[in-house]
Amino acid sequence: MDMLKGAQIAAADLAEWRKLAQGLHARYTVDGFGAAARFVVAIGEAGDAVGHHPRVSIGAGHVDLELVTGDAIYRDDDGTEYVVEWVTRQDVDLARRISEIAAEHALFADPASVSEVELGLDTARSATIAPVWAALLTGSAESQGRGSPSDEVRDATGRVPNLWFGDADEGSPADGDAAADHRSSRQRFHVEVYVAPEAAAQRIAAAVAAGGTVVDDSDAPGLTVIADQDGNTGVVCVDVSAAKTG
């Protein structure tokens, strides 16, 4: 099944869902564990009917859901096909049905509260180091490149955040000790915090109020880089392409 582009997801007008990272996310508030369990059972029955199910997490007073297709088809500019984790039509259709079920259970969505965290590691040798991180994070070599055309590490069970690799210039031995010291001391790991479009400004403001600094907003609102007082950076991410406007 073909992956959907951001504009197609936005056109679906899923008022209770937000596109974060690879999937569609929703949070519904519930009055107790029993209500949450009954809601999840109804969702399970709807999923059984179409052979597709969301990832579910029950917390204190809420049910979190993620819809993503594990074998979506992505085609690059050359027409080469890749199997990736992404939103497809079946996710959109099931999201719409789950919203109907929530209404039947008199539950309300809290779309501004959804979030997803991924890890980023800057390196020029992703193919070399990815097996180490695949083993460390998931215990399985198959998690390297799972659901991605890159070396990204993704756990099939969703137990740990995805780890993706960004480009980094390692320099060369001729650079000298000063350059080597800089490369060894600068931050390589950072977190990517995906939030709903309407929550981004508040999340950034809260980080700044806590002592953080906006160090790069040239790609805002899609990406806003925040540094702490030690210079460590994280990124507030919004999938602008899938956000409904107007």
Secondary structure, DSSP 8 states (H G I E B T S, - for coil): -B---HHHHHHT--TT-EEETTEEEEEEE-SSHHHHHHHHHHHHHHHHHHT---EEEEETTEEEEEE-EEEEEEE-TT--EEEEEE--HHHHHHHHHHHHHHHHTT-EE-GGG-EEEEEEEEES-HHHHHHHHHHHHHS-GGGBTTTSSSS-B--TT--S--EEEEE-----GGG-HHHHHHHHHS--EEEEEEE-GGGHHHHHHHHHHTT-EEEEEEETTTEEEEE-TTS-EEEEE--GGGS---
